[in-house]
Amino acid sequence: MRGALDTLVPAGDARRFADEPARVSSTPVAFAELPGTQHDFDFFHSLRFHAVADAVEGFAVWATRR
């Protein structure tokens, strides 16, 4: 997961970081770029923070039950 406005990690680096495991993994690999967010978007509790945490948890549950 990456903030679309991230100035610390270039977008291409983040996408490659997700693409490499996806090529060899037998389990799902997901990459999401969240609009309007910076590198540390999940540092402070907010509606977005909780929505992202819920989505990550839901994906993990789904992936482990496959």
N, CA, C and O of each residue as an XYZ file, in Angstrom:
264
protein
N       0.841     -1.157      0.000
C       0.000      0.000      0.000
C       0.895      1.230      0.000
O       1.914      1.286      0.688
N       0.491      2.194     -0.776
C       1.300      3.391     -0.938
C       0.401      4.606     -1.039
O      -0.674      4.550     -1.636
N       0.846      5.694     -0.457
C       0.154      6.960     -0.631
C       0.527      7.550     -1.983
O       1.708      7.608     -2.326
N      -0.443      7.981     -2.741
C      -0.187      8.501     -4.087
C       0.686      9.755     -4.076
O       1.338     10.060     -5.074
N       0.705     10.478     -2.970
C       1.517     11.702     -2.869
C       2.835     11.467     -2.132
O       3.500     12.417     -1.718
N       3.205     10.204     -1.973
C       4.428      9.829     -1.250
C       5.647     10.470     -1.899
O       5.900     10.274     -3.088
N       6.402     11.234     -1.116
C       7.621     11.871     -1.631
C       8.876     11.132     -1.154
O       9.987     11.514     -1.520
N       8.714     10.084     -0.345
C       9.869      9.331      0.156
C      10.188      8.105     -0.694
O      11.358      7.797     -0.918
N       9.160      7.404     -1.169
C       9.359      6.194     -1.960
C       8.769      6.422     -3.351
O       7.564      6.636     -3.479
N       9.602      6.378     -4.392
C       9.087      6.568     -5.748
C       8.036      5.510     -6.111
O       8.123      4.360     -5.683
N       7.055      5.917     -6.897
C       5.952      5.027     -7.269
C       6.459      3.755     -7.943
O       5.981      2.662     -7.639
N       7.406      3.886     -8.841
C       7.929      2.710     -9.543
C       8.560      1.714     -8.599
O       8.399      0.506     -8.775
N       9.275      2.196     -7.603
C       9.886      1.303     -6.615
C       8.818      0.540     -5.836
O       8.948     -0.662     -5.605
N       7.774      1.239     -5.438
C       6.701      0.595     -4.677
C       5.988     -0.454     -5.527
O       5.670     -1.534     -5.030
N       5.735     -0.155     -6.789
C       5.059     -1.104     -7.667
C       5.932     -2.333     -7.918
O       5.433     -3.459     -7.912
N       7.220     -2.126     -8.138
C       8.135     -3.268     -8.324
C       8.201     -4.124     -7.063
O       8.287     -5.349     -7.143
N       8.160     -3.477     -5.896
C       8.184     -4.185     -4.625
C       7.010     -5.165     -4.532
O       7.153     -6.244     -3.956
N       5.865     -4.804     -5.087
C       4.689     -5.685     -5.089
C       4.710     -6.645     -6.268
O       4.263     -7.785     -6.137
N       5.216     -6.212     -7.413
C       5.207     -7.048     -8.612
C       6.102     -8.278     -8.485
O       5.724     -9.363     -8.928
N       7.258     -8.128     -7.900
C       8.193     -9.248     -7.802
C       7.593    -10.440     -7.043
O       7.613    -11.552     -7.572
N       7.060    -10.256     -5.826
C       6.456    -11.411     -5.143
C       5.237    -11.949     -5.892
O       4.980    -13.153     -5.873
N       4.486    -11.065     -6.550
C       3.291    -11.505     -7.278
C       3.656    -12.481     -8.391
O       2.864    -13.367     -8.712
N       4.820    -12.339     -8.977
C       5.252    -13.228    -10.065
C       5.522    -14.646     -9.580
O       5.350    -15.597    -10.342
N       5.937    -14.805     -8.341
C       6.355    -16.121     -7.869
C       5.464    -16.686     -6.765
O       5.632    -17.841     -6.372
N       4.531    -15.904     -6.266
C       3.711    -16.335     -5.134
C       2.551    -17.211     -5.584
O       1.936    -16.974     -6.624
N       2.271    -18.214     -4.787
C       1.082    -19.035     -5.048
C      -0.136    -18.475     -4.314
O      -1.242    -18.995     -4.454
N       0.071    -17.417     -3.535
C      -1.020    -16.752     -2.835
C      -1.166    -15.329     -3.378
O      -0.227    -14.799     -3.971
N      -2.311    -14.716     -3.186
C      -2.540    -13.378     -3.741
C      -1.588    -12.326     -3.169
O      -1.241    -12.347     -1.989
N      -1.191    -11.431     -4.024
C      -0.402    -10.263     -3.634
C      -1.176     -9.045     -4.124
O      -1.564     -8.987     -5.290
N      -1.399     -8.086     -3.258
C      -2.168     -6.903     -3.635
C      -1.330     -5.646     -3.455
O      -0.506     -5.549     -2.544
N      -1.558     -4.693     -4.339
C      -0.910     -3.384     -4.244
C      -1.998     -2.340     -4.404
O      -2.807     -2.414     -5.328
N      -2.018     -1.374     -3.511
C      -3.004     -0.295     -3.593
C      -2.294      1.034     -3.446
O      -1.388      1.185     -2.628
N      -2.715      1.989     -4.244
C      -2.190      3.345     -4.151
C      -3.355      4.240     -3.748
O      -4.323      4.390     -4.494
N      -3.253      4.828     -2.573
C      -4.360      5.614     -2.040
C      -4.229      7.078     -2.437
O      -3.237      7.723     -2.098
N      -5.219      7.610     -3.153
C      -5.159      8.998     -3.602
C      -5.160      9.987     -2.438
O      -5.804      9.764     -1.413
N      -4.433     11.070     -2.617
C      -4.440     12.151     -1.641
C      -3.684     11.855     -0.361
O      -3.852     12.569      0.628
N      -2.852     10.816     -0.353
C      -2.149     10.448      0.876
C      -0.640     10.536      0.701
O      -0.113     10.366     -0.399
N       0.025     10.798      1.778
C       1.479     10.919      1.828
C       2.046      9.586      2.329
O       1.297      8.631      2.536
N       3.344      9.523      2.521
C       4.020      8.291      2.938
C       3.476      7.763      4.268
O       3.255      6.560      4.407
N       3.267      8.617      5.212
C       2.867      8.228      6.568
C       1.369      8.375      6.791
O       0.946      8.761      7.881
N       0.554      8.074      5.777
C      -0.882      8.340      5.871
C      -1.553      7.599      7.017
O      -2.599      8.029      7.503
N      -0.966      6.492      7.453
C      -1.613      5.705      8.495
C      -1.012      5.931      9.882
O      -1.229      5.133     10.794
N      -0.268      7.007     10.036
C       0.392      7.289     11.308
C      -0.600      7.766     12.370
O      -0.484      7.408     13.542
N      -1.565      8.567     11.954
C      -2.563      9.103     12.879
C      -3.913      8.451     12.625
O      -4.268      8.173     11.480
N      -4.654      8.211     13.677
C      -5.980      7.624     13.529
C      -6.901      8.611     12.811
O      -6.960      9.796     13.141
N      -7.612      8.081     11.824
C      -8.566      8.873     11.053
C      -9.560      7.903     10.431
O      -9.411      6.688     10.564
N     -10.558      8.424      9.765
C     -11.502      7.549      9.063
C     -10.779      6.719      8.012
O     -11.049      5.529      7.852
N      -9.848      7.363      7.291
C      -9.094      6.644      6.256
C      -8.241      5.544      6.884
O      -8.187      4.425      6.374
N      -7.575      5.868      7.993
C      -6.743      4.881      8.677
C      -7.556      3.631      9.010
O      -7.116      2.513      8.742
N      -8.735      3.818      9.590
C      -9.557      2.680      9.979
C     -10.099      1.927      8.768
O     -10.207      0.702      8.806
N     -10.438      2.630      7.709
C     -10.907      1.969      6.490
C      -9.791      1.118      5.883
O     -10.035     -0.005      5.441
N      -8.578      1.647      5.860
C      -7.444      0.893      5.329
C      -7.152     -0.317      6.208
O      -6.943     -1.414      5.691
N      -7.135     -0.139      7.506
C      -6.872     -1.258      8.413
C      -7.927     -2.358      8.233
O      -7.588     -3.541      8.228
N      -9.182     -1.980      8.086
C     -10.253     -2.959      7.882
C     -10.059     -3.690      6.550
O     -10.254     -4.903      6.474
N      -9.679     -2.960      5.512
C      -9.467     -3.577      4.200
C      -8.285     -4.544      4.230
O      -8.366     -5.631      3.660
N      -7.201     -4.166      4.881
C      -6.036     -5.051      4.987
C      -6.409     -6.315      5.761
O      -6.046     -7.421      5.361
N      -7.120     -6.153      6.844
C      -7.545     -7.316      7.620
C      -8.462     -8.218      6.797
O      -8.313     -9.440      6.818
N      -9.398     -7.627      6.079
C     -10.306     -8.412      5.239
C      -9.557     -9.178      4.163
O      -9.869    -10.340      3.899
N      -8.574     -8.545      3.542
C      -7.766     -9.221      2.522
C      -6.985    -10.375      3.142
O      -6.922    -11.461      2.566
N      -6.391    -10.148      4.309
C      -5.610    -11.197      4.969
C      -6.482    -12.402      5.314
O      -6.067    -13.546      5.131
N      -7.674    -12.145      5.806
C      -8.591    -13.233      6.133
C      -8.958    -13.976      4.861
O      -8.921    -15.206      4.831
N      -9.309    -13.251      3.816
C      -9.679    -13.876      2.539
C      -8.519    -14.700      1.987
O      -8.724    -15.833      1.550
N      -7.308    -14.153      2.001
C      -6.142    -14.836      1.432
C      -5.781    -16.104      2.211
O      -5.351    -17.095      1.620
N      -5.952    -16.075      3.518
C      -5.574    -17.244      4.316
C      -6.629    -18.348      4.264
O      -6.340    -19.491      4.618
N      -7.823    -18.028      3.835
C      -8.893    -19.041      3.735
C      -8.958    -19.693      2.367
O      -9.766    -20.598      2.156
N      -8.141    -19.262      1.449
C      -8.167    -19.815      0.082
C      -7.652    -21.218      0.034
O      -7.608    -21.822     -1.038
